Amino acid sequence: MNSTPTRCPSCQAALTVAELCCDECGTKVQGRFAPCPYCSLGEDDRRFLDSFVRCRGVIKEMEADLGVSYPTVKSRMQALLRALGFEGAVPDRRALQREVLGALERGEIGPDEAQRRLQALG
């Protein structure tokens, strides 16, 4: 079976699902349905997501599975999060570390508090 198109072949606008059909009994349901956000991913992103699930999110295993380096896995994960609309939903640990160090540098927190926050980040 072909994958569901997500863009209009004429004008490239996003398509809306308007009908569902049961292959078993022929029942049809019509309406306007929200599209699956994962269905609009490109083939590379779907393969990456498959690897993530298959490897249970263990980046070391994903490196071997995909044949790429750790930074590449992290970069592709950030791109996938953006593609799914989760950008900023899960802050990058390095960004949080920079934020803590910036607060320390500006004198907003002391060294003990900075150490506590950095340790909490893992």
N, C-alpha and C positions, 0 to 999 in steps of 0.2 A: 504494500500500500504506500502511496506517495505521502510525504510529509505535508502538513497543512501549510499553504502559502500564507504569509503574513503581510505582504504588500500587494497592492493593486498592480496588475501587469500593465495597465494603461498609464496611470499617473503616479504610481509608487506610494500613494497614501496608504495608511494602515487599514487593513481589512478588519471587519467585524464579523464574528460568527453569528449567523442568522438562522441556521437550521442544523438540527442533529437528527441522524437517522439510525435506527436499529437494523443491522444487517440480518438479524435472526428473524424478526417478524415484520419488518418494514414500517414500524411506527415512526412517524416524523414529529419532531418538536420544533416549532418555530418561535423566534423571539430574538432579542439582542442579548448575547452572552459575552461576558468578559473573557478576553483571550487568555490563554495560559502564558504567563511570563516566560516560562522555560521553553515554550514552543517557538518563540521568536529568536532564540539564540542561534548563532551561526554554527556550522558543523564543528569547527575547532573548539568553540566554547562548550558545546555538548560533549565532545570527547573529553575535555578537561574536567567537566562536572562528573562524567562517568568515572574517570580515574579517581577523583576525590571520594566518591562513594565507595568504589571498589577497594580503595586503600584506606578507608575509614578515616580520611582526613590526615593521615600520617604523611607529612611532607617528604620525609626520607624515602618512603615507598613510592610516592608520586614522582619523585626525581627519577627513580629507576624505571617506573612504569612508562613515563613519558619520554625518558631519555634527555632530560633537561636539568639545568642546575637549580639549586635552591632559590637564588634571586629570580630566576625565570618563573618558577612556580609561584613565588610571592607576587610577582608583577602580574602574572596572568590571573591570579586570584583577585587582585585589586581591580583589574579590568572586568572580570566577571561580575564582581559586586556592583560596579558602576553600570554595567549592561542590564543588571536586574533591578536597578534603582535603589540599591542598598548603600550607595556611596555615603560615607560618613556614619553609617549605622554602627559599624564596628571599627572604632578608632585603631589606627596603626600604633603598635606598642612604641615604636621609635618616636612617633609624633608626640605621644604622651610623655615619653622620657624628655624630649626637648622642651615640652611645656613646663615640666617640673624644674628642669635646669634653668629655664628662662626665669621662672618665678624666684628661684634661689638667687640668680644673678641680679635681678631687680630689687632684691631685699624683701620680697613679699613673704617669703618663708625662710626659716633658718635651716642650717645644715641637718639637724636631727629630723625635722619634718620632711626635708627633701629625701633623706635616706629612707625614712618610713614609706614615703609614697613610691619611691623607686623599687623598694623591696616588694611592695604590694602589687606592682606591675609584673613581677616575676622575672 
